[in-house]
Amino acid sequence: MARLATYVHVRDDTGLSFTFGPADEVPAWAASKIINPKAWAEAPEPTSARRLTEPAKVPARPRARRKAGTDAAVHDD
């Protein structure tokens, strides 16, 4: 049986956040989202080969915003 070593926060597919700890039973949907091996005291059985071979998807970084010009450049006085 899979058991956590620490407390983790996991978001479901709708965006709701859940907290699981060492004494909690972790549902399969949440266990599949906990990818840090240090979070587990006893890791769960892999549910698919895809999870083992594909790296976790990292969200793209937002583009850097341009700095606003000086007040003199914006207003002609």
Backbone bond lengths (Angstrom), bond angles and torsions (degrees), N, CA, C in turn:
res aa  C-N    CA-C-N  psi(-1)  N-CA   C-N-CA  omega(-1)  CA-C   N-CA-C  phi
1 M - - - 1.455 - - 1.524 109.38 -
2 A 1.304 115.93 134.87 1.465 121.40 -179.71 1.527 109.82 -71.49
3 R 1.335 115.09 139.52 1.457 120.38 179.81 1.517 109.05 -141.44
4 L 1.321 116.18 135.47 1.459 121.24 179.90 1.522 111.16 -80.61
5 A 1.323 115.99 150.19 1.459 121.82 176.19 1.523 111.36 -93.94
6 T 1.318 116.42 -18.49 1.459 121.60 -175.48 1.524 109.21 -150.53
7 Y 1.311 116.86 179.21 1.466 121.05 176.89 1.524 109.53 -84.73
8 V 1.320 115.83 138.87 1.463 121.59 177.98 1.523 109.35 -131.71
9 H 1.321 115.10 152.60 1.462 122.42 175.72 1.517 107.22 -113.05
10 V 1.336 116.11 129.69 1.458 121.67 -176.99 1.524 108.43 -131.64
11 R 1.336 116.30 136.92 1.467 120.92 175.61 1.521 108.84 -99.91
12 D 1.332 115.87 136.83 1.457 119.31 176.76 1.527 109.64 -81.94
13 D 1.332 116.79 -175.26 1.462 120.83 -176.41 1.523 113.09 -67.91
14 T 1.324 117.46 -18.43 1.466 120.02 178.47 1.520 112.47 -94.01
15 G 1.337 117.62 -4.62 1.451 121.51 178.12 1.515 114.79 99.22
16 L 1.333 118.27 -1.56 1.466 120.86 177.82 1.518 109.50 -73.20
17 S 1.319 116.79 140.02 1.453 122.57 -177.92 1.523 110.23 -97.84
18 F 1.329 116.10 135.20 1.461 122.69 178.09 1.517 108.92 -125.75
19 T 1.330 117.07 147.37 1.456 122.78 177.37 1.522 108.69 -115.23
20 F 1.331 116.06 131.52 1.458 121.93 177.54 1.515 108.63 -125.71
21 G 1.328 116.51 145.41 1.457 121.28 -179.55 1.514 111.55 -129.71
22 P 1.338 116.58 -177.46 1.464 121.35 -177.34 1.533 114.22 -58.41
23 A 1.313 118.57 -28.97 1.464 120.66 -178.14 1.526 112.82 -89.49
24 D 1.343 117.76 -6.03 1.461 121.23 -175.71 1.523 111.81 -90.79
25 E 1.337 114.45 150.95 1.454 120.63 171.50 1.532 106.71 -87.62
26 V 1.310 116.81 121.18 1.462 121.45 -175.32 1.528 109.01 -90.16
27 P 1.353 117.05 121.74 1.464 118.73 178.14 1.533 111.30 -66.49
28 A 1.317 116.81 158.61 1.463 121.86 -175.96 1.528 112.22 -59.64
29 W 1.349 117.43 -38.52 1.467 119.31 -178.99 1.522 110.81 -63.31
30 A 1.333 117.21 -36.81 1.463 121.02 -179.58 1.528 110.62 -76.53
31 A 1.325 116.77 -40.23 1.463 120.26 179.99 1.516 111.18 -60.77
32 S 1.330 116.97 -34.51 1.463 119.60 179.79 1.525 112.07 -70.54
33 K 1.330 117.63 -19.34 1.465 121.27 -179.96 1.524 112.82 -94.06
34 I 1.312 118.37 -12.62 1.467 122.11 179.44 1.525 106.94 -89.77
35 I 1.336 116.39 100.00 1.461 120.35 -172.92 1.530 113.28 -102.90
36 N 1.330 117.79 -7.98 1.458 120.29 178.96 1.529 108.76 -79.33
37 P 1.339 118.07 115.10 1.471 119.15 -178.19 1.528 113.54 -63.99
38 K 1.340 117.90 -22.79 1.463 120.48 179.57 1.524 112.24 -72.27
39 A 1.326 117.88 -14.79 1.459 121.41 179.26 1.527 111.38 -75.54
40 W 1.321 117.26 -19.48 1.460 121.75 -174.78 1.522 112.84 -100.66
41 A 1.327 116.82 132.00 1.462 121.73 169.02 1.526 107.68 -81.27
42 E 1.339 116.13 -40.87 1.465 124.06 173.76 1.521 106.24 -132.47
43 A 1.307 116.77 111.50 1.465 121.02 -176.36 1.523 111.04 -68.34
44 P 1.340 116.91 147.30 1.459 119.95 177.49 1.527 110.55 -74.46
45 E 1.312 115.88 162.58 1.453 120.81 175.01 1.519 108.29 -66.91
46 P 1.322 119.11 137.85 1.467 119.84 177.85 1.523 110.16 -62.10
47 T 1.324 115.48 136.18 1.462 119.63 -178.28 1.514 112.15 -89.57
48 S 1.328 117.00 -19.91 1.456 119.20 177.86 1.521 109.91 -157.45
49 A 1.311 115.36 156.49 1.460 120.22 178.21 1.520 110.13 -70.08
50 R 1.337 117.86 -26.49 1.456 121.87 -179.41 1.522 110.73 -59.36
51 R 1.321 117.19 -42.12 1.462 121.35 -178.37 1.526 110.96 -62.08
52 L 1.327 116.73 -31.34 1.456 120.14 -177.45 1.525 112.79 -82.68
53 T 1.331 118.29 -26.44 1.450 120.15 -173.75 1.523 113.84 -100.52
54 E 1.327 118.66 -28.17 1.455 120.74 -177.76 1.525 111.15 -94.03
55 P 1.331 116.96 134.94 1.466 118.36 176.13 1.528 110.31 -69.58
56 A 1.293 115.58 157.42 1.464 120.12 177.88 1.515 109.30 -65.38
57 K 1.323 116.90 140.50 1.454 120.61 179.58 1.522 108.69 -78.20
58 V 1.316 114.14 127.30 1.454 120.79 179.49 1.520 107.63 -101.89
59 P 1.331 118.49 128.16 1.462 118.94 179.68 1.522 111.22 -62.48
60 A 1.321 114.78 146.39 1.461 120.17 179.74 1.519 109.98 -66.15
61 R 1.318 116.14 146.29 1.462 120.56 178.15 1.524 109.02 -74.22
62 P 1.301 117.13 140.92 1.467 118.65 176.46 1.527 109.68 -67.96
63 R 1.317 115.47 150.36 1.458 119.54 179.04 1.523 110.60 -66.11
64 A 1.308 115.18 146.61 1.466 119.82 177.23 1.522 108.69 -69.53
65 R 1.307 116.77 139.06 1.455 121.02 179.09 1.522 109.27 -86.38
66 R 1.294 115.39 147.87 1.451 119.39 175.68 1.511 109.06 -76.02
67 K 1.300 114.75 145.96 1.465 119.17 176.52 1.517 109.24 -73.84
68 A 1.299 115.63 145.21 1.461 120.26 177.90 1.521 109.16 -70.03
69 G 1.306 114.48 148.17 1.460 118.99 177.72 1.517 110.59 -70.23
70 T 1.320 115.41 170.64 1.462 118.98 178.20 1.515 109.04 -68.65
71 D 1.294 116.98 162.44 1.462 121.50 -179.16 1.526 110.53 -61.12
72 A 1.318 116.05 -34.47 1.474 120.23 -179.90 1.526 110.62 -66.94
73 A 1.319 117.24 -33.51 1.463 119.96 -179.82 1.525 111.40 -73.48
74 V 1.304 118.36 -24.52 1.454 122.26 -177.78 1.527 111.56 -88.56
75 H 1.313 116.68 -39.82 1.458 121.56 -176.68 1.512 111.41 -112.00
76 D 1.304 115.98 133.39 1.471 120.32 175.12 1.522 107.87 -96.58
77 D 1.278 116.96 111.33 1.475 120.80 179.36 1.493 110.43 -110.77
